[in-house]
Amino acid sequence: MKSGLTRLAALAALCAALGGCGIRTTSVPVDAGAAPSRVPCELSAQDSPAEAAAGVPLQVYLVCGAQLVSVDRTVRVPEEKLSDRVRVAQTLLAELKKEPANEEKQAGFTTDVRETLAVSGAREGDPRDALRLSSQPEDLPTHALAQIVCTYADSAAAGPDRSVVLGGPSDDPVREYQCTAALKARPESVLPTLGEIRPSGR
């Protein structure tokens, strides 16, 4: 009985101390927010995948948090090839097809570009800056096509106005695509296109 009274007195003293500190009980749940966590879709300098010291820096767009986010990469490309549109397009596509590095995965990055996809230059009758994919652009996953268009738009693979002219293996006309802020925010949406470009002489 005495021990029970002692515990009761201790509890009363604790309640008095809390009241004196201005802490009041409440029946309303308090949302203190989510626990602190690492911000997704961001790579610090320490997190960036290790690359060879000698190389050409470039950017590719990966999928993260249902958006397109640029990631820095370094590749070995001969300097004389940096102005070769097809070589640049092939190099960028190879980077898009790579499985994201562990650091990128931990930050939430993924890629929807298929390993079997290839790219080549314009055919006879195509615009000079056209690129031909081994699959029809409209048959690709929407995120994958958005990744390709936005990655090419920020590189030497794009046309003078930063548009990207893509076709597939069929005889269908190539199309001119644009990478916009809206597309980066919602890569599942229909890609902005400036329409078909018919081969000359047809």
GUVOKE-655182 format. One record per residue: residue in one letter; x, y, z of N, C-alpha, C in turn. Coordinates in Angstrom, 2 decimals, m for minus. Example, Ala and Ser with C-alpha at 12.3 -4.5 7.8 and 13.67 -1.06 7.14 Angstrom:
% GUVOKE-655182
SITE  resn      n_u      n_v      n_w     ca_u     ca_v     ca_w      c_u      c_v      c_w
SITE     A    13.19    m5.69     7.80    12.30    m4.50     7.80    13.20    m3.30     7.80
SITE     S    12.85    m2.25     7.08    13.67    m1.06     7.14    12.90     0.03     7.87
This chain:
% GUVOKE-655182
SITE  resn      n_u      n_v      n_w     ca_u     ca_v     ca_w      c_u      c_v      c_w
SITE     M     0.83    m1.20     0.00     0.00     0.00     0.00     0.86     1.25     0.00
SITE     K     1.90     1.18     0.76     2.81     2.33     0.84     3.48     2.57    m0.50
SITE     S     3.90     1.46    m1.17     4.56     1.61    m2.47     3.60     2.20    m3.49
SITE     G     2.29     1.85    m3.38     1.31     2.40    m4.31     1.17     3.89    m4.11
SITE     L     1.14     4.34    m2.85     1.06     5.77    m2.60     2.29     6.51    m3.09
SITE     T     3.45     5.86    m2.98     4.70     6.48    m3.45     4.65     6.70    m4.96
SITE     R     4.17     5.67    m5.69     4.07     5.80    m7.15     3.08     6.88    m7.53
SITE     L     1.98     6.97    m6.80     0.97     8.00    m7.08     1.54     9.39    m6.87
SITE     A     2.34     9.54    m5.79     2.94    10.85    m5.52     3.95    11.21    m6.61
SITE     A     4.70    10.24    m7.07     5.69    10.49    m8.13     4.99    10.90    m9.42
SITE     L     3.87    10.26    m9.73     3.13    10.60   m10.93     2.58    12.01   m10.85
SITE     A     2.08    12.37    m9.67     1.55    13.73    m9.49     2.65    14.76    m9.67
SITE     A     3.84    14.46    m9.11     4.96    15.40    m9.25     5.35    15.56   m10.70
SITE     L     5.35    14.46   m11.48     5.70    14.52   m12.90     4.70    15.36   m13.66
SITE     C     3.41    15.17   m13.38     2.38    15.96   m14.05     2.55    17.44   m13.75
SITE     A     2.90    17.74   m12.51     3.09    19.15   m12.12     4.28    19.74   m12.85
SITE     A     5.33    18.94   m13.00     6.52    19.43   m13.70     6.21    19.71   m15.16
SITE     L     5.46    18.82   m15.80     5.10    19.04   m17.20     4.22    20.27   m17.35
SITE     G     3.28    20.45   m16.42     2.42    21.62   m16.48     3.22    22.89   m16.32
SITE     G     4.23    22.85   m15.47     5.05    24.03   m15.26     5.87    24.39   m16.46
SITE     C     6.14    23.42   m17.33     6.92    23.67   m18.54     6.05    24.13   m19.69
SITE     G     4.75    24.24   m19.44     3.88    24.74   m20.50     3.40    23.66   m21.43
SITE     I     3.60    22.39   m21.15     3.16    21.30   m22.00     1.78    20.87   m21.55
SITE     R     0.81    20.95   m22.44    m0.55    20.61   m22.10    m0.97    19.35   m22.86
SITE     T    m1.76    18.53   m22.24    m2.26    17.34   m22.90    m3.35    17.75   m23.88
SITE     T    m3.54    16.95   m24.90    m4.56    17.23   m25.89    m5.12    15.94   m26.42
SITE     S    m6.39    15.97   m26.78    m7.03    14.79   m27.37    m6.95    14.81   m28.88
SITE     V    m6.37    15.89   m29.47    m6.26    16.02   m30.92    m4.93    15.46   m31.36
SITE     P    m4.92    14.51   m32.33    m3.64    13.97   m32.82    m2.79    15.07   m33.42
SITE     V    m1.50    15.04   m33.16    m0.58    16.04   m33.68     0.28    15.41   m34.75
SITE     D     0.26    15.99   m35.96     1.07    15.48   m37.06     2.38    16.25   m37.09
SITE     A     3.44    15.59   m36.67     4.74    16.25   m36.65     5.47    16.11   m37.97
SITE     G     4.78    15.51   m38.98     5.41    15.35   m40.27     6.19    14.06   m40.34
SITE     A     6.62    13.75   m41.55     7.36    12.51   m41.75     8.73    12.62   m41.11
SITE     A     9.25    11.47   m40.75    10.60    11.46   m40.17    11.60    11.93   m41.21
SITE     P    12.65    12.62   m40.81    13.65    13.09   m41.76    14.19    11.92   m42.56
SITE     S    14.29    12.13   m43.88    14.82    11.09   m44.75    15.58    11.72   m45.89
SITE     R    16.31    10.90   m46.61    17.11    11.41   m47.71    16.20    11.92   m48.83
SITE     V    16.51    13.09   m49.38    15.72    13.66   m50.46    15.93    12.81   m51.71
SITE     P    14.86    12.28   m52.33    15.02    11.43   m53.50    15.39    12.24   m54.75
SITE     C    15.85    11.56   m55.75    16.14    12.16   m57.06    17.28    13.18   m57.01
SITE     E    18.14    13.08   m56.04    19.30    13.97   m55.96    20.54    13.15   m55.66
SITE     L    21.61    13.48   m56.36    22.89    12.81   m56.14    23.92    13.85   m55.73
SITE     S    24.52    13.64   m54.59    25.59    14.55   m54.16    26.87    14.18   m54.90
SITE     A    27.88    15.01   m54.77    29.16    14.73   m55.42    29.72    13.41   m54.93
SITE     Q    29.49    13.10   m53.64    29.99    11.85   m53.08    29.21    10.65   m53.60
SITE     D    27.92    10.90   m53.96    27.06     9.81   m54.42    27.25     9.49   m55.89
SITE     S    27.79    10.45   m56.66    27.90    10.26   m58.10    28.71     9.02   m58.41
SITE     P    28.26     8.23   m59.40    28.99     7.02   m59.76    30.42     7.33   m60.13
SITE     A    31.33     6.49   m59.71    32.74     6.68   m60.03    32.96     6.49   m61.52
SITE     E    33.63     7.42   m62.14    33.92     7.36   m63.56    35.41     7.56   m63.77
SITE     A    35.85     7.22   m64.98    37.25     7.44   m65.32    37.54     8.93   m65.31
SITE     A    38.74     9.27   m64.88    39.11    10.68   m64.80    39.08    11.34   m66.17
SITE     A    39.54    10.59   m67.20    39.55    11.14   m68.55    38.25    10.77   m69.24
SITE     G    37.53    11.76   m69.72    36.27    11.48   m70.39    35.50    12.75   m70.67
SITE     V    34.41    12.60   m71.39    33.58    13.73   m71.76    32.34    13.74   m70.88
SITE     P    32.07    14.85   m70.18    30.87    14.91   m69.34    29.63    15.11   m70.21
SITE     L    28.56    14.45   m69.84    27.30    14.62   m70.53    26.16    14.36   m69.56
SITE     Q    24.95    14.63   m70.00    23.77    14.43   m69.15    22.77    13.53   m69.87
SITE     V    22.14    12.66   m69.11    21.04    11.85   m69.62    19.86    12.02   m68.68
SITE     Y    18.67    11.79   m69.19    17.47    11.91   m68.37    16.98    10.53   m67.97
SITE     L    16.87    10.31   m66.66    16.35     9.09   m66.10    14.99     9.37   m65.45
SITE     V    14.26     8.31   m65.14    12.97     8.45   m64.49    13.17     8.39   m62.98
SITE     C    12.58     9.35   m62.28    12.67     9.36   m60.83    11.47    10.10   m60.27
SITE     G    10.74     9.46   m59.36     9.56    10.09   m58.79     8.53    10.46   m59.83
SITE     A     8.38     9.61   m60.89     7.41     9.82   m61.97     7.75    11.05   m62.81
SITE     Q     8.99    11.53   m62.71     9.44    12.67   m63.52    10.74    12.30   m64.24
SITE     L    11.15    13.18   m65.15    12.46    13.03   m65.78    13.44    13.96   m65.08
SITE     V    14.55    13.39   m64.66    15.57    14.16   m63.95    16.91    13.88   m64.60
SITE     S    17.70    14.92   m64.84    18.99    14.75   m65.50    20.03    14.20   m64.53
SITE     V    20.90    13.37   m65.06    21.98    12.76   m64.30    23.28    12.96   m65.07
SITE     D    24.33    13.31   m64.36    25.64    13.51   m65.00    26.32    12.17   m65.24
SITE     R    26.89    12.02   m66.41    27.68    10.84   m66.75    28.98    11.30   m67.41
SITE     T    29.94    10.41   m67.46    31.20    10.69   m68.15    31.48     9.52   m69.09
SITE     V    31.77     9.83   m70.35    32.02     8.79   m71.34    33.31     9.08   m72.08
SITE     R    33.85     8.04   m72.66    35.06     8.19   m73.46    34.67     8.25   m74.94
SITE     V    34.75     9.43   m75.49    34.44     9.65   m76.90    35.58    10.46   m77.51
SITE     P    36.14    10.01   m78.63    37.19    10.80   m79.28    36.72    12.21   m79.57
SITE     E    37.57    13.17   m79.33    37.17    14.57   m79.47    36.64    14.88   m80.86
SITE     E    37.20    14.24   m81.88    36.76    14.52   m83.25    35.35    13.99   m83.52
SITE     K    34.83    13.13   m82.61    33.50    12.58   m82.80    32.41    13.38   m82.08
SITE     L    32.81    14.40   m81.35    31.84    15.16   m80.56    30.85    15.93   m81.43
SITE     S    31.22    16.18   m82.68    30.32    16.89   m83.59    29.58    15.94   m84.52
SITE     D    29.81    14.64   m84.35    29.13    13.62   m85.16    27.78    13.31   m84.50
SITE     R    26.70    13.76   m85.11    25.37    13.63   m84.51    25.02    12.17   m84.21
SITE     V    25.31    11.28   m85.16    24.95     9.88   m84.97    25.78     9.25   m83.86
SITE     R    27.08     9.55   m83.81    27.93     8.99   m82.76    27.48     9.49   m81.38
SITE     V    27.14    10.76   m81.30    26.65    11.31   m80.03    25.34    10.63   m79.64
SITE     A    24.43    10.45   m80.60    23.16     9.81   m80.32    23.36     8.38   m79.84
SITE     Q    24.29     7.66   m80.46    24.55     6.27   m80.06    25.15     6.21   m78.65
SITE     T    26.04     7.15   m78.35    26.67     7.18   m77.03    25.63     7.48   m75.95
SITE     L    24.77     8.44   m76.21    23.74     8.79   m75.24    22.74     7.65   m75.04
SITE     L    22.38     6.99   m76.13    21.44     5.87   m76.02    22.05     4.73   m75.20
SITE     A    23.35     4.49   m75.40    24.03     3.46   m74.62    23.98     3.77   m73.13
SITE     E    24.10     5.05   m72.77    24.02     5.45   m71.37    22.60     5.28   m70.82
SITE     L    21.61     5.57   m71.65    20.22     5.43   m71.22    19.85     3.96   m71.00
SITE     K    20.48     3.07   m71.75    20.16     1.65   m71.63    20.84     0.99   m70.43
SITE     K    21.87     1.64   m69.89    22.58     1.07   m68.76    21.69     0.99   m67.52
SITE     E    21.87    m0.05   m66.77    21.19    m0.12   m65.47    21.79     0.95   m64.56
SITE     P    20.95     1.74   m63.91    21.48     2.80   m63.03    22.46     2.23   m62.00
SITE     A    23.48     3.01   m61.68    24.45     2.60   m60.67    23.76     2.50   m59.31
SITE     N    24.41     1.83   m58.38    23.82     1.64   m57.04    23.42     2.95   m56.40
SITE     E    24.27     3.96   m56.54    23.98     5.26   m55.94    22.73     5.88   m56.57
SITE     E    22.59     5.70   m57.88    21.42     6.23   m58.57    20.16     5.46   m58.16
SITE     K    20.27     4.16   m58.04    19.13     3.35   m57.60    18.66     3.78   m56.22
SITE     Q    19.61     3.99   m55.32    19.26     4.37   m53.95    18.56     5.72   m53.92
SITE     A    18.86     6.57   m54.89    18.22     7.89   m54.96    16.89     7.83   m55.72
SITE     G    16.54     6.65   m56.23    15.23     6.49   m56.88    15.22     6.51   m58.39
SITE     F    16.40     6.48   m59.02    16.46     6.57   m60.48    16.26     5.22   m61.15
SITE     T    15.53     5.23   m62.27    15.34     4.04   m63.10    15.40     4.47   m64.56
SITE     T    15.45     3.50   m65.47    15.37     3.79   m66.90    14.41     2.82   m67.55
SITE     D    13.64     3.31   m68.51    12.69     2.47   m69.24    13.18     2.16   m70.65
SITE     V    14.37     2.58   m70.99    14.91     2.36   m72.33    15.40     0.92   m72.45
SITE     R    14.95     0.22   m73.47    15.27    m1.19   m73.65    16.71    m1.39   m74.09
SITE     E    17.29    m2.50   m73.61    18.68    m2.81   m73.94    18.87    m3.10   m75.43
SITE     T    17.82    m3.56   m76.10    17.94    m3.95   m77.50    17.78    m2.78   m78.47
SITE     L    17.43    m1.63   m77.98    17.18    m0.48   m78.85    18.49     0.04   m79.44
SITE     A    18.44     0.41   m80.72    19.61     0.96   m81.41    19.19     2.20   m82.19
SITE     V    20.17     3.00   m82.58    19.89     4.22   m83.34    20.90     4.35   m84.47
SITE     S    20.44     4.86   m85.59    21.30     5.09   m86.75    20.96     6.44   m87.35
SITE     G    21.67     6.80   m88.40    21.48     8.11   m89.01    20.31     8.17   m89.97
SITE     A    20.21     9.31   m90.64    19.10     9.56   m91.56    19.21     8.68   m92.80
SITE     R    18.04     8.35   m93.36    17.98     7.65   m94.63    17.94     8.67   m95.76
SITE     E    18.07     8.15   m96.97    17.94     9.02   m98.13    16.54     9.62   m98.15
SITE     G    16.45    10.90   m98.29    15.17    11.59   m98.28    14.78    12.15   m96.93
SITE     D    15.42    11.67   m95.85    15.14    12.21   m94.51    15.82    13.57   m94.34
SITE     P    15.32    14.37   m93.41    16.05    15.59   m93.05    17.46    15.22   m92.57
SITE     R    18.39    16.10   m92.75    19.78    15.79   m92.41    19.98    15.46   m90.94
SITE     D    19.19    16.07   m90.07    19.36    15.85   m88.63    18.46    14.74   m88.09
SITE     A    17.86    13.95   m88.97    16.98    12.87   m88.52    17.79    11.70   m87.97
SITE     L    17.17    10.99   m87.04    17.75     9.77   m86.46    16.70     8.67   m86.57
SITE     R    17.17     7.46   m86.87    16.26     6.32   m87.01    16.51     5.32   m85.89
SITE     L    15.46     5.01   m85.12    15.55     4.01   m84.06    15.21     2.64   m84.63
SITE     S    15.65     1.59   m83.95    15.37     0.22   m84.41    13.94    m0.20   m84.08
SITE     S    13.20     0.60   m83.34    11.77     0.40   m83.07    11.05     1.69   m83.42
SITE     Q     9.80     1.56   m83.80     9.01     2.76   m84.08     8.89     3.58   m82.79
SITE     P     9.14     4.86   m82.84     9.05     5.69   m81.63     7.72     5.55   m80.89
SITE     E     6.63     5.48   m81.65     5.32     5.38   m81.01     5.08     4.03   m80.35
SITE     D     5.91     3.04   m80.66     5.78     1.72   m80.03     6.59     1.60   m78.74
SITE     L     7.41     2.58   m78.44     8.22     2.54   m77.23     7.38     2.90   m76.01
SITE     P     7.78     2.44   m74.82     7.12     2.93   m73.61     7.20     4.45   m73.56
SITE     T     6.13     5.09   m73.11     6.11     6.56   m73.14     7.27     7.18   m72.37
SITE     H     7.62     6.59   m71.21     8.74     7.12   m70.44    10.05     6.98   m71.21
SITE     A    10.21     5.87   m71.91    11.45     5.65   m72.66    11.60     6.67   m73.78
SITE     L    10.53     6.90   m74.53    10.60     7.88   m75.61    10.86     9.27   m75.06
SITE     A    10.24     9.61   m73.94    10.48    10.91   m73.31    11.94    11.04   m72.87
SITE     Q    12.51     9.96   m72.32    13.92     9.98   m71.92    14.82    10.26   m73.12
SITE     I    14.54     9.58   m74.22    15.37     9.74   m75.42    15.26    11.14   m75.98
SITE     V    14.04    11.63   m76.11    13.83    12.97   m76.69    14.51    14.04   m75.84
SITE     C    14.32    14.01   m74.53    14.91    15.05   m73.69    16.43    14.93   m73.60
SITE     T    16.94    13.71   m73.61    18.40    13.53   m73.59    19.01    14.05   m74.89
SITE     Y    18.40    13.73   m76.02    18.91    14.20   m77.31    18.76    15.71   m77.47
SITE     A    17.67    16.26   m76.93    17.39    17.69   m77.09    18.48    18.56   m76.48
SITE     D    19.14    18.05   m75.45    20.19    18.82   m74.77    21.58    18.46   m75.28
SITE     S    21.67    17.92   m76.50    22.96    17.46   m77.00    23.14    17.82   m78.48
SITE     A    24.28    17.40   m79.02    24.57    17.63   m80.43    23.69    16.77   m81.33
SITE     A    22.91    15.85   m80.75    22.02    15.01   m81.54    20.77    15.75   m81.97
SITE     A    20.53    16.91   m81.39    19.33    17.69   m81.70    19.56    18.57   m82.92
SITE     G    18.47    19.08   m83.46    18.56    20.02   m84.56    18.90    21.41   m84.06
SITE     P    19.01    22.37   m84.97    19.38    23.74   m84.59    18.42    24.37   m83.58
SITE     D    17.15    23.99   m83.64    16.16    24.57   m82.72    15.92    23.70   m81.50
SITE     R    16.82    22.75   m81.24    16.76    21.83   m80.10    15.63    20.82   m80.22
SITE     S    15.00    20.72   m81.40    14.01    19.68   m81.62    14.73    18.39   m81.98
SITE     V    14.03    17.27   m81.85    14.62    15.95   m82.12    13.78    15.27   m83.19
SITE     V    14.41    14.90   m84.30    13.72    14.27   m85.42    13.97    12.77   m85.36
SITE     L    12.91    12.00   m85.13    13.04    10.56   m84.95    12.12     9.79   m85.88
SITE     G    12.62     8.65   m86.34    11.83     7.72   m87.11    12.16     6.32   m86.64
SITE     G    11.53     5.34   m87.27    11.79     3.95   m86.93    12.27     3.18   m88.14
SITE     P    12.23     1.86   m88.08    12.71     1.03   m89.19    11.76     0.97   m90.38
SITE     S    10.51     1.40   m90.18     9.53     1.34   m91.28     9.73     2.51   m92.23
SITE     D     8.88     2.55   m93.25     8.94     3.65   m94.21     8.08     4.84   m93.79
SITE     D     7.54     4.77   m92.57     6.73     5.90   m92.09     7.59     7.16   m91.99
SITE     P     6.98     8.31   m92.23     7.75     9.56   m92.13     8.30     9.76   m90.72
SITE     V     9.42    10.45   m90.64     9.98    10.79   m89.33     9.13    11.90   m88.71
SITE     R     9.22    12.03   m87.39     8.50    13.07   m86.67     9.47    13.95   m85.90
SITE     E     9.07    15.17   m85.71     9.89    16.14   m84.97     9.30    16.32   m83.57
SITE     Y    10.11    16.03   m82.56     9.66    16.08   m81.17    10.34    17.22   m80.42
SITE     Q     9.68    17.66   m79.35    10.24    18.69   m78.48    10.23    18.23   m77.03
SITE     C    11.27    18.61   m76.29    11.32    18.34   m74.86    10.90    19.62   m74.15
SITE     T     9.82    19.55   m73.41     9.30    20.71   m72.70     9.33    20.47   m71.19
SITE     A     9.15    21.53   m70.44     9.10    21.40   m68.98     7.93    20.51   m68.58
SITE     A     6.82    20.61   m69.30     5.65    19.79   m68.99     5.95    18.31   m69.22
SITE     L     6.71    18.01   m70.26     7.07    16.61   m70.54     7.98    16.06   m69.45
SITE     K     8.92    16.85   m68.99     9.81    16.40   m67.92     9.01    16.11   m66.64
SITE     A     8.00    16.93   m66.39     7.19    16.74   m65.19     6.23    15.57   m65.31
SITE     R     5.77    15.30   m66.55     4.82    14.20   m66.77     5.22    13.42   m68.02
SITE     P     6.26    12.61   m67.92     6.75    11.89   m69.10     5.78    10.84   m69.64
SITE     E     4.70    10.56   m68.90     3.72     9.59   m69.39     2.74    10.24   m70.36
SITE     S     2.80    11.56   m70.49     1.88    12.26   m71.37     2.33    12.13   m72.83
SITE     V     1.46    12.56   m73.74     1.79    12.51   m75.16     2.90    13.50   m75.45
SITE     L     3.92    13.05   m76.17     5.05    13.93   m76.43     4.68    15.06   m77.38
SITE     P     5.14    16.27   m77.08     4.91    17.38   m78.00     5.62    17.10   m79.33
SITE     T     4.88    17.18   m80.42     5.47    16.93   m81.73     5.12    18.06   m82.68
SITE     L     6.04    18.37   m83.56     5.80    19.40   m84.57     5.24    18.77   m85.85
SITE     G     4.92    17.47   m85.79     4.31    16.81   m86.93     5.29    15.96   m87.72
SITE     E     4.72    15.32   m88.75     5.52    14.45   m89.62     6.35    15.27   m90.59
SITE     I     7.46    14.70   m90.98     8.30    15.32   m92.01     8.42    14.31   m93.14
SITE     R     7.79    14.59   m94.24     7.80    13.66   m95.36     9.15    13.65   m96.07
SITE     P     9.61    12.46   m96.49    10.86    12.41   m97.25    10.78    13.27   m98.49
SITE     S    11.87    13.91   m98.84    11.87    14.77  m100.00    11.65    13.94  m101.27
SITE     G    10.88    14.50  m102.20    10.65    13.80  m103.46     9.47    12.87  m103.41
SITE     R     8.80    12.73  m102.21     7.66    11.81  m102.12     6.37    12.59  m102.36
